[in-house]
Amino acid sequence: MKKYFKIGIGTIIPTALVLWVLNMLYGFIDSIVVAVLPSSVEYQVWFVLPLIVILFILIELVGFFFSHIRLVKWINKQFEKLIKKVPIIGVIYEFGLEIVDSFITDNKLNGEKFVVEIKYGGQKKIGLLSDEIMKIVFVPTAPNPMNGEVIKVDEYKIIAKMKVKDFFKLIGSLGSIGGDLWI
């Protein structure tokens, strides 16, 4: 009975999280549809789906134009120079750029983040190497890896068997899943 309960929880929670995020996206786009829909048109639930598809296509097109068309690249650089000069807004914009760049830019030789072991406070800890050159490691708290501390270390050991996905499973499960990969 306990085994089936665990399997059920393991199936329901990730699915519920995905459905929750999709529901939030749907609700956001639904509110836009309701706001712009003329009163002469009767609202239908499916009106949101084409907008979601259009949103993803628009994101792809923006990415394409900003990476392939020189004029658009130049305009973007000029816009960034201008907005960075505006007090407060420039700092916020630059912070947003840095956060996004940390997730989409290949800052490692092969674009991967590495799980590392460090010695900190007399103990071995596991973390995510965020800057290989500066030896900066993010050590998350368990079970919520959104919190933690950023540490500059003298040395670290890459845990070759553990992928980032396995690292977050280990943290989220309080060490009960994937601990065998930390050797």
N, C-alpha and C positions, 0 to 999 in steps of 0.2 A: 504494500500500500504506500509506504514512504517513498519508494522508488518512483512510482507513477505520479505521486504528488510533485516530486522534484522535476520530473520530465515535463509535467503540465505547466509548472511555474516557468521552467526554462523555455517553454514554447510561447506561453501567453505574454510574459513581460516584454520581450523584444518586439513581438507583433504589436502589442498595445502601444509601445513607444513610437513605432513607425506610424500606426494609425493616428496617434495623437498629433504628431508633426504634420501629417497629411491633412488632418482635420483643421489644424490652425491655418495652414496654407489655403485650404478651401474656404474657410471662414473669412480670411483676409480678402481674397479675390472676390468672394461672394458679396462682401460689403461694397466693393468697387463697382461690381455689376449692378447692384441695386441702386447705387448713387447715380450712375450714368445712364441707366436704362430709361428710355422715354416712358411716360405714364400710359401711352397708347399701346405699348407692347406688354403682353401678359408674361410675367416672370416664370421661367422654367428652371428647374434644378440643374439641368445639364448645361445651362449657359456658361457655367464656370469652367468646364473642361476645355473648351477651345481657348479660353484665355490662359489657362495653365500651359497648354501646348505653345501658344504664341509667346508666352513669357520665356520658355526655354529656348525657342528659336531666336528670340530677340537677344538673349544672353549670348548665344553662339555667334550671332551676327556681329554684335559689339566686339566680342573677342577676336573675330576674324578681321574686322575693319581696323581695330587698334593694333593688330600685329602685322598687317600686310600693306596698308595704304600709308604712304609717307606723309601726305598732307594731314591725315587724321592724327598720326603720331606727333607731328609737329604742333598741331593745335592742342593736343593733350598736354604736351610739355609746356607750352605757353600758359595754358590754364593752370597747371600745377605750380609754375613759378609765381603766377599772380596770386593764387589762393594761399600759398605758403607765406606770402608777405602780410596777409591780413592777421592782425592779432587774434589770439584765441582760436579762431576758425582754422588758421594755418596749422596750429599745433594739433588740433583734433584731426584734421585731414591727414597730416603726416603720421599720426599714431595709427589711424585706420589703414593707411597704406602699408605700414610696417607689419601690422597684424596679418593682413591679407597676403603680403609677400612671404611671410614666414610659412604659410600653408601651401602656396602655389609655386614658389620658386625652388628650384633644385639647388640647395645650398650645400649639398654633400657631393662627393665625386659622382655617385650614381643616383642622386636625388632621394636617398633613403634617410630616414631617421634611425639612429642606433640605440638599442637598449644597452645600458652600461651598468657596471657595478662599481661603486665607489666606497672608500672608507671615510666615514664622517662621524665624528663624535665617538670614536672607538668602536663603531659598529659598521658592518657591511650594509649598504643600502643600494637599492636599485633605482635607476632613473633613466630619463630620456635625454640623450645628448643633443642639445639644441644648437650648439656652435662648436664644431670640431677644432677650429683654430684657437679660439679663446678658451677652450675647455670649460664650457658652461653646460651644466646639467640641471634639468628640471626634475625634482624629486616630489612626486605627488603624494597626497594623503590618501589613505584608504578609508572607506570604499569609494569616496568621491574624488576622482582624479582631476577635477577642475580646480582643486585647491592644492597648494603645496608650496615649495620654496625653490628658488633658483639659486644655484650654488656654482661658484667658480672653483674648480678643483685643480690639484697639481697633477694627479694621474687618475686614470680610469681604465677599466677592462671591459672591452666589448663582449657582450654575451651573444655569441654567434648563433646559437640555436634558437634564440627568442626573437620573434618578430614583434613589431609595435602592437599589433592586434593581440598577441599573446600577453604582452606586458600589461595592457589595459584590462584584460581578463583577470590576470593575477591580482591587480590592484582592486578591481571591482568585486572580486570574490573573497577579499581579505586573505589572499594567499592560498586558498583551497583549490584553485584551478590553475594549472600551469607551473606550479612550483618546481616540478621535475625538470623544467627547461633552464632553471637558474642554477647552473653547476659551476 
